[in-house]
């Protein structure tokens, strides 16, 4: 599905989805801070997106045709899906729980700021498209 605004909007949509998923995952970590044997999870997206946007490998850019500096006509940028990863190897507490409440709260606040930035960027881009179309 081609979104209005092309690849920029696709990346922003993926980032918003990842931030929303990260909010749920971090909230789950916080809710389970006292659960024995619970292992914290996090969301991987930004690194995957940066990798996909890199110019190092043709395989990293599915829309890019071999030998062409830009995506082929009609091709769209494929935004990677956010993935939930669980940290199995670390231990914080004697009950084998690895949730550090201070770290989780910090990550939650950081994620909220990131989400707000993405929303502001979408609003700005839509405003610029509207101005471009209507002149107002």
N, CA, C and O of each residue as an XYZ file, in Angstrom:
544
protein
N       0.845     -1.172      0.000
C       0.000      0.000      0.000
C       0.892      1.237      0.000
O       1.715      1.415      0.898
N       0.729      2.077     -0.991
C       1.503      3.307     -1.090
C       0.802      4.400     -0.295
O      -0.353      4.734     -0.560
N       1.491      4.936      0.652
C       0.930      5.981      1.488
C       1.171      7.339      0.873
O       2.127      7.529      0.122
N       0.300      8.286      1.191
C       0.488      9.656      0.781
C       1.826     10.136      1.322
O       2.083     10.026      2.521
N       2.670     10.660      0.466
C       3.957     11.147      0.927
C       5.091     10.164      0.705
O       6.253     10.519      0.902
N       4.791      8.946      0.305
C       5.807      7.979     -0.059
C       6.598      7.407      1.096
O       6.066      7.163      2.179
N       7.882      7.198      0.843
C       8.752      6.496      1.778
C       8.876      7.215      3.123
O       9.004      6.568      4.162
N       8.839      8.530      3.107
C       8.944      9.281      4.362
C       7.787      8.934      5.298
O       7.991      8.709      6.491
N       6.590      8.894      4.757
C       5.438      8.534      5.575
C       5.478      7.067      5.985
O       5.036      6.714      7.078
N       5.997      6.225      5.126
C       6.121      4.804      5.482
C       7.069      4.643      6.667
O       6.788      3.878      7.589
N       8.177      5.352      6.644
C       9.126      5.275      7.758
C       8.512      5.828      9.038
O       8.679      5.250     10.111
N       7.800      6.951      8.924
C       7.149      7.525     10.106
C       6.064      6.607     10.651
O       5.914      6.473     11.865
N       5.310      5.977      9.762
C       4.285      5.037     10.205
C       4.925      3.863     10.944
O       4.438      3.450     11.996
N       6.008      3.331     10.397
C       6.724      2.238     11.057
C       7.275      2.664     12.406
O       7.227      1.899     13.369
N       7.799      3.884     12.481
C       8.350      4.391     13.736
C       7.250      4.582     14.787
O       7.454      4.287     15.964
N       6.096      5.072     14.359
C       4.972      5.233     15.288
C       4.481      3.887     15.808
O       4.186      3.741     16.994
N       4.397      2.914     14.923
C       3.980      1.574     15.344
C       4.989      0.981     16.323
O       4.609      0.363     17.317
N       6.277      1.172     16.037
C       7.322      0.647     16.917
C       7.269      1.324     18.282
O       7.414      0.659     19.308
N       7.064      2.635     18.304
C       6.994      3.360     19.575
C       5.775      2.918     20.382
O       5.840      2.810     21.606
N       4.681      2.667     19.701
C       3.476      2.186     20.386
C       3.703      0.793     20.974
O       3.323      0.517     22.111
N       4.328     -0.076     20.183
C       4.653     -1.420     20.663
C       5.633     -1.349     21.833
O       5.488     -2.078     22.814
N       6.629     -0.468     21.726
C       7.620     -0.323     22.790
C       6.949      0.149     24.086
O       7.326     -0.289     25.173
N       5.972      1.027     23.974
C       5.247      1.501     25.159
C       4.585      0.322     25.870
O       4.647      0.221     27.096
N       3.958     -0.559     25.115
C       3.289     -1.727     25.698
C       4.302     -2.685     26.321
O       4.066     -3.221     27.404
N       5.420     -2.899     25.646
C       6.442     -3.823     26.144
C       7.079     -3.291     27.424
O       7.254     -4.035     28.389
N       7.425     -2.006     27.435
C       8.024     -1.416     28.636
C       7.037     -1.404     29.803
O       7.419     -1.635     30.950
N       5.777     -1.133     29.504
C       4.747     -1.177     30.553
C       4.621     -2.579     31.128
O       4.437     -2.745     32.334
N       4.719     -3.578     30.277
C       4.678     -4.967     30.734
C       5.883     -5.285     31.611
O       5.751     -5.983     32.617
N       7.054     -4.780     31.237
C       8.241     -4.974     32.069
C       8.028     -4.388     33.457
O       8.333     -5.027     34.464
N       7.503     -3.169     33.504
C       7.269     -2.497     34.782
C       6.242     -3.260     35.610
O       6.401     -3.413     36.821
N       5.200     -3.732     34.958
C       4.158     -4.477     35.675
C       4.695     -5.769     36.277
O       4.144     -6.267     37.259
N       5.758     -6.316     35.703
C       6.314     -7.589     36.163
C       7.624     -7.432     36.925
O       8.408     -8.377     37.008
N       7.866     -6.255     37.479
C       9.113     -5.998     38.188
C       9.317     -6.948     39.363
O      10.458     -7.256     39.708
N       8.248     -7.414     39.978
C       8.363     -8.309     41.131
C       8.003     -9.759     40.815
O       7.847    -10.569     41.728
N       7.870    -10.090     39.546
C       7.512    -11.450     39.153
C       8.774    -12.304     39.068
O       9.667    -12.001     38.276
N       8.865    -13.368     39.870
C      10.046    -14.236     39.825
C      10.238    -14.836     38.421
O       9.271    -15.217     37.761
N      11.475    -14.911     37.990
C      11.891    -15.499     36.719
C      11.452    -14.711     35.483
O      11.633    -15.183     34.361
N      10.880    -13.520     35.669
C      10.464    -12.710     34.520
C      11.690    -12.113     33.851
O      12.600    -11.636     34.529
N      11.717    -12.136     32.531
C      12.809    -11.556     31.752
C      12.269    -10.377     30.967
O      11.259    -10.491     30.272
N      12.942     -9.251     31.079
C      12.506     -8.032     30.398
C      12.608     -8.185     28.880
O      13.406     -8.968     28.366
N      11.788     -7.426     28.192
C      11.806     -7.391     26.734
C      11.967     -5.953     26.275
O      11.745     -5.012     27.038
N      12.350     -5.802     25.038
C      12.433     -4.482     24.423
C      12.078     -4.636     22.955
O      11.913     -5.750     22.457
N      11.964     -3.506     22.269
C      11.584     -3.502     20.859
C      12.781     -3.038     20.040
O      13.417     -2.038     20.372
N      13.084     -3.758     18.983
C      14.145     -3.393     18.052
C      13.489     -2.853     16.794
O      12.733     -3.563     16.129
N      13.772     -1.611     16.468
C      13.251     -1.045     15.225
C      14.237     -0.073     14.593
O      14.561     -0.195     13.412
N      14.716      0.890     15.375
C      15.552      1.943     14.825
C      16.800      1.392     14.147
O      17.184      1.867     13.079
N      17.439      0.392     14.758
C      18.625     -0.207     14.146
C      18.274     -0.916     12.838
O      19.025     -0.848     11.865
N      17.128     -1.595     12.825
C      16.689     -2.275     11.606
C      16.388     -1.276     10.501
O      16.717     -1.513      9.339
N      15.762     -0.159     10.860
C      15.457      0.879      9.872
C      16.736      1.500      9.325
O      16.865      1.695      8.116
N      17.680      1.811     10.208
C      18.950      2.388      9.761
C      19.689      1.425      8.844
O      20.298      1.841      7.858
N      19.635      0.144      9.168
C      20.265     -0.876      8.337
C      19.596     -0.932      6.962
O      20.274     -1.024      5.939
N      18.279     -0.877      6.945
C      17.537     -0.942      5.680
C      17.778      0.301      4.827
O      17.748      0.227      3.598
N      18.014      1.431      5.469
C      18.238      2.676      4.729
C      19.685      2.835      4.292
O      19.994      3.698      3.469
N      20.585      2.001      4.842
C      21.995      2.080      4.494
C      22.229      1.756      3.029
O      21.387      1.145      2.372
N      23.365      2.167      2.533
C      23.679      1.933      1.121
C      24.685      0.815      0.941
O      25.172      0.590     -0.166
N      25.001      0.114      2.015
C      26.044     -0.897      1.958
C      25.702     -2.131      1.156
O      26.593     -2.723      0.546
N      24.438     -2.547      1.131
C      24.115     -3.814      0.487
C      22.827     -3.709     -0.300
O      21.849     -3.121      0.161
N      22.833     -4.279     -1.479
C      21.626     -4.308     -2.294
C      20.526     -5.094     -1.587
O      19.346     -4.783     -1.748
N      20.898     -6.112     -0.806
C      19.912     -6.945     -0.127
C      19.188     -6.172      0.974
O      18.069     -6.522      1.350
N      19.822     -5.131      1.485
C      19.195     -4.348      2.545
C      18.111     -3.426      2.012
O      17.254     -2.977      2.773
N      18.135     -3.142      0.731
C      17.138     -2.274      0.126
C      16.334     -3.066     -0.906
O      16.684     -3.060     -2.086
N      15.280     -3.736     -0.494
C      14.529     -4.580     -1.403
C      13.973     -3.840     -2.607
O      13.816     -4.440     -3.670
N      13.669     -2.545     -2.470
C      13.077     -1.808     -3.572
C      14.130     -1.340     -4.583
O      13.790     -0.886     -5.676
N      15.385     -1.453     -4.219
C      16.443     -0.941     -5.085
C      16.811     -1.995     -6.128
O      17.157     -3.128     -5.791
N      16.732     -1.613     -7.363
C      17.106     -2.527     -8.449
C      18.621     -2.586     -8.543
O      19.300     -1.594     -8.278
N      19.143     -3.717     -8.909
C      20.593     -3.903     -9.011
C      21.191     -2.884     -9.969
O      20.736     -2.732    -11.103
N      22.218     -2.190     -9.494
C      22.933     -1.245    -10.335
C      22.289      0.121    -10.436
O      22.856      1.004    -11.079
N      21.141      0.336     -9.836
C      20.487      1.630     -9.909
C      20.682      2.381     -8.596
O      20.505      1.802     -7.524
N      21.047      3.671     -8.664
C      21.270      4.424     -7.429
C      19.986      4.750     -6.680
O      20.033      5.031     -5.482
N      18.843      4.721     -7.354
C      17.564      5.036     -6.739
C      16.617      3.864     -6.935
O      16.820      3.051     -7.837
N      15.581      3.765     -6.100
C      14.615      2.684     -6.276
C      14.016      2.703     -7.675
O      13.808      3.765     -8.261
N      13.743      1.522     -8.197
C      13.164      1.398     -9.527
C      11.796      2.060     -9.569
O      11.127      2.194     -8.544
N      11.388      2.469    -10.752
C      10.099      3.117    -10.925
C       8.980      2.231    -10.398
O       8.914      1.044    -10.714
N       8.107      2.813     -9.596
C       6.983      2.060     -9.051
C       7.325      1.282     -7.798
O       6.428      0.755     -7.140
N       8.611      1.196     -7.449
C       9.016      0.451     -6.254
C       8.826      1.323     -5.024
O       8.907      2.549     -5.109
N       8.582      0.713     -3.914
C       8.443      1.462     -2.680
C       9.447      0.939     -1.661
O       9.883     -0.211     -1.726
N       9.796      1.792     -0.737
C      10.734      1.427      0.316
C      10.028      0.486      1.282
O       8.905      0.752      1.711
N      10.687     -0.609      1.620
C      10.102     -1.571      2.550
C      10.612     -1.259      3.946
O      11.806     -1.375      4.222
N       9.703     -0.863      4.820
C      10.046     -0.533      6.199
C      10.080     -1.823      6.998
O       9.133     -2.607      6.942
N      11.151     -2.057      7.740
C      11.222     -3.287      8.543
C      10.174     -3.292      9.650
O       9.745     -2.237     10.118
N       9.773     -4.473     10.057
C       8.826     -4.628     11.155
C       9.573     -4.563     12.485
O      10.667     -5.110     12.626
N       8.968     -3.888     13.451
C       9.537     -3.844     14.794
C       9.478     -5.247     15.388
O       8.513     -5.979     15.172
N      10.508     -5.617     16.134
C      10.563     -6.950     16.750
C      10.734     -6.820     18.253
O      11.469     -5.963     18.743
N      10.038     -7.691     18.974
C      10.197     -7.753     20.424
C      11.289     -8.773     20.721
O      11.239     -9.909     20.249
N      12.276     -8.352     21.510
C      13.371     -9.246     21.900
C      13.402     -9.338     23.424
O      13.171     -8.352     24.123
N      13.689    -10.527     23.920
C      13.740    -10.767     25.361
C      15.187    -10.945     25.786
O      15.944    -11.684     25.156
N      15.565    -10.265     26.854
C      16.919    -10.382     27.404
C      16.954    -11.559     28.368
O      16.449    -11.465     29.486
N      17.530    -12.628     27.952
C      17.573    -13.845     28.770
C      18.798    -13.914     29.670
O      18.742    -14.534     30.732
N      19.891    -13.299     29.276
C      21.163    -13.525     29.946
C      21.446    -12.725     31.195
O      22.327    -13.100     31.968
N      20.735    -11.641     31.421
C      21.066    -10.798     32.566
C      20.218    -11.132     33.789
O      19.087    -11.604     33.672
N      20.790    -10.876     34.962
C      20.073    -11.061     36.218
C      20.261     -9.822     37.069
O      21.385     -9.349     37.241
N      19.175     -9.294     37.601
C      19.247     -8.126     38.471
C      18.955     -8.529     39.915
O      19.601     -8.043     40.843
N      17.989     -9.413     40.098
C      17.527     -9.799     41.430
C      17.832    -11.267     41.711
O      18.138    -12.036     40.800
N      17.744    -11.643     42.985
C      17.952    -13.035     43.371
C      16.862    -13.962     42.850
O      17.072    -15.170     42.750
N      15.695    -13.405     42.518
C      14.597    -14.233     42.023
C      14.659    -14.436     40.504
O      13.669    -14.832     39.891
N      15.813    -14.167     39.904
C      16.091    -14.350     38.479
C      15.269    -13.412     37.582
O      15.073    -13.690     36.399
N      14.802    -12.326     38.143
C      14.106    -11.279     37.402
C      15.161    -10.258     36.981
O      16.022     -9.898     37.783
N      15.106     -9.790     35.745
C      16.124     -8.847     35.283
C      15.559     -7.458     34.967
O      16.132     -6.728     34.158
N      14.443     -7.089     35.597
C      13.849     -5.775     35.373
C      14.427     -4.771     36.365
O      14.324     -4.957     37.578
N      15.028     -3.717     35.849
C      15.518     -2.599     36.656
C      14.499     -1.476     36.504
O      14.414     -0.856     35.444
N      13.736     -1.215     37.539
C      12.615     -0.269     37.463
C      13.076      1.127     37.042
O      12.372      1.799     36.288
N      14.230      1.573     37.509
C      14.733      2.897     37.134
C      15.026      2.966     35.637
O      14.687      3.947     34.975
N      15.650      1.931     35.117
C      15.951      1.885     33.684
C      14.666      1.850     32.871
O      14.557      2.542     31.859
N      13.699      1.058     33.295
C      12.434      0.940     32.562
C      11.687      2.276     32.539
O      11.142      2.665     31.507
N      11.661      2.968     33.662
C      10.980      4.265     33.720
C      11.678      5.284     32.824
O      11.023      6.105     32.182
N      13.000      5.230     32.782
C      13.762      6.116     31.914
C      13.476      5.813     30.444
O      13.276      6.726     29.643
N      13.459      4.541     30.100
C      13.155      4.142     28.723
C      11.735      4.502     28.329
O      11.477      4.855     27.178
N      10.813      4.416     29.276
C       9.418      4.784     29.027
C       9.311      6.277     28.709
O       8.614      6.668     27.772
N      10.003      7.105     29.491
C       9.993      8.555     29.250
C      10.643      8.887     27.905
O      10.138      9.722     27.155
N      11.757      8.232     27.606
C      12.432      8.442     26.323
C      11.517      8.060     25.166
O      11.447      8.773     24.165
N      10.824      6.948     25.298
C       9.929      6.492     24.251
C       8.773      7.470     24.043
O       8.352      7.701     22.910
N       8.262      8.041     25.128
C       7.181      9.025     25.022
C       7.638     10.249     24.241
O       6.900     10.764     23.401
N       8.850     10.716     24.516
C       9.403     11.850     23.770
C       9.572     11.504     22.293
O       9.263     12.317     21.422
N      10.055     10.317     22.019
C      10.238      9.859     20.643
C       8.888      9.815     19.915
O       8.771     10.287     18.784
N       7.874      9.245     20.574
C       6.544      9.143     19.975
C       5.988     10.540     19.667
O       5.451     10.774     18.585
N       6.123     11.463     20.628
C       5.650     12.834     20.420
C       6.350     13.490     19.239
O       5.716     14.208     18.466
N       7.640     13.256     19.093
C       8.388     13.800     17.957
C       7.848     13.248     16.641
O       7.656     13.999     15.685
N       7.603     11.950     16.589
C       7.081     11.346     15.360
C       5.726     11.929     14.984
O       5.472     12.204     13.811
N       4.860     12.120     15.964
C       3.540     12.699     15.707
C       3.688     14.129     15.187
O       3.000     14.519     14.244
N       4.580     14.908     15.795
C       4.816     16.269     15.324
C       5.329     16.266     13.880
O       4.946     17.119     13.079
N       6.189     15.311     13.559
C       6.732     15.236     12.201
C       5.644     14.884     11.190
O       5.600     15.454     10.099
N       4.770     13.950     11.547
C       3.653     13.598     10.663
C       2.775     14.825     10.449
O       2.402     15.131      9.316
N       2.444     15.526     11.524
C       1.610     16.729     11.406
C       2.267     17.778     10.517
O       1.598     18.409      9.699
N       3.561     17.964     10.674
C       4.287     18.930      9.842
C       4.253     18.519      8.372
O       3.991     19.347      7.500
N       4.516     17.254      8.100
C       4.528     16.777      6.719
C       3.155     16.897      6.065
O       3.057     17.262      4.893
N       2.111     16.599      6.801
C       0.749     16.740      6.272
C       0.450     18.208      5.999
O      -0.160     18.544      4.983
N       0.875     19.075      6.899
C       0.666     20.515      6.706
C       1.383     20.987      5.439
O       0.832     21.766      4.662
N       2.615     20.511      5.237
C       3.360     20.915      4.042
C       2.690     20.386      2.770
O       2.656     21.084      1.757
N       2.162     19.168      2.812
C       1.430     18.644      1.647
C       0.183     19.464      1.380
O      -0.131     19.773      0.231
N      -0.528     19.815      2.440
C      -1.735     20.621      2.288
C      -1.399     21.971      1.673
O      -2.108     22.438      0.781
N      -0.341     22.593      2.133
C       0.069     23.875      1.572
C       0.461     23.716      0.111
O       0.132     24.559     -0.723
N       1.165     22.634     -0.195
C       1.555     22.382     -1.578
C       0.380     22.168     -2.512
O       0.420     22.555     -3.680
N      -0.667     21.548     -1.988
C      -1.842     21.259     -2.820
C      -2.771     22.463     -2.930
O      -3.225     22.814     -4.019
N      -3.046     23.088     -1.790
C      -4.033     24.176     -1.794
C      -3.405     25.565     -1.904
O      -4.081     26.526     -2.270
N      -2.120     25.670     -1.589
C      -1.467     26.972     -1.622
C      -1.730     27.778     -0.363
O      -1.346     28.945     -0.288
N      -2.373     27.181      0.621
C      -2.693     27.913      1.845
C      -2.103     27.246      3.054
O      -2.275     27.730      4.172
